[in-house]
Amino acid sequence: MMARPYWKGYLKLSLVTCPVNMSPATSESEKVRFHTLNKETGNRVVSQYIDSVTGKPVKDGNEAKGYARGENDYVILTEDDLDAVALDTVKTIDIEKFAPAESIEWVYLEKPHYLMPDDAVGNEAFAVIRDAMEADKVVGISKLVVGRREKAVVLEPRDEGIVLWSLRFGDEVRPEEAYFEDIDDEADPDLVPLVQQLIKKKIKRWSPDMVSDPIQENLLKLIEEKKKALKPKKKTAKAKEAPASNVINIMDALRKSVADELKSRKAG
């Protein structure tokens, strides 16, 4: 199911402009989520903003942002104040620079979004920008305001659309030298070919099936067991037999693995 766009604006390159919309490329809505409950009553717990002096709940209309200039001394900023300092990048992605596609290091990539034309009129301008970047194997560098924070972004042509990645700023990425400087520069040259053989045997074309969340799967199983436990138990004439054990003898497993490996070598 396609997610609804959460941002709409314009993609601009010099005099070429087109209306676009943007949607998150990833989703966590399928993840197991919990509500906080009162264990004794089973009722949900409601969170509220409480005035630290009066101890009374604060109404939504009275909430404001505060910048601390001293102890218990704040400069209050309203929604109108924050809107007044909004940047042009709130509604426009203006591509000002380009970089070779392979030059962007993964560590700077933060979150992907799908960028697409917002109406049929903008299709041609969008396609021209996309295809030109694809032909030159470059990505566009720009800025965008999301949630009142200006983020650096990179635009990567992908199939018929564009993937917009939010980027971490340079000072947000820790220098790798501080972590890697004590590691040996070279590995044992006799061992490298052996590891290369192992790698070649395990190489497969990337598929999303290669990664899974075992905790998520175990949570779903646990929840299903809990749901079954809440249902009234049916009376049975006699007790069911105990299920067969799933415990596998590790020596048997190893012997089987070795035998399979020898068979595959003979067959090769």
Number of C-alpha atoms within 10 A of each C-alpha: 3 7 11 10 16 10 14 18 17 19 23 20 17 8 5 13 17 23 21 23 19 21 19 19 15 11 8 7 7 7 12 12 7 6 9 11 12 10 9 6 7 9 11 11 11 8 8 11 12 12 10 8 6 8 9 11 12 13 10 9 6 7 13 10 13 12 10 11 9 8 6 6 10 12 10 12 13 13 10 8 11 11 10 9 9 14 14 12 17 19 18 21 22 20 19 12 12 15 15 12 18 10 9 13 8 9 10 15 16 12 15 19 18 19 26 24 23 18 11 9 11 18 15 12 17 25 18 12 20 21 17 13 20 16 9 11 15 19 26 22 20 22 20 20 18 14 8 13 11 15 18 15 24 24 25 23 23 14 10 10 16 23 22 27 23 22 22 16 13 9 7 9 10 10 10 8 8 8 9 10 9 8 7 7 7 6 8 7 8 8 9 11 11 10 10 11 10 11 11 9 8 8 8 9 5 8 7 6 6 8 8 9 8 9 10 13 12 11 13 14 12 12 12 11 11 11 10 11 10 8 8 7 8 6 7 7 6 6 7 7 6 6 6 6 6 6 6 8 8 9 9 10 11 11 11 12 12 12 12 11 12 12 11 10 9 7 7 6
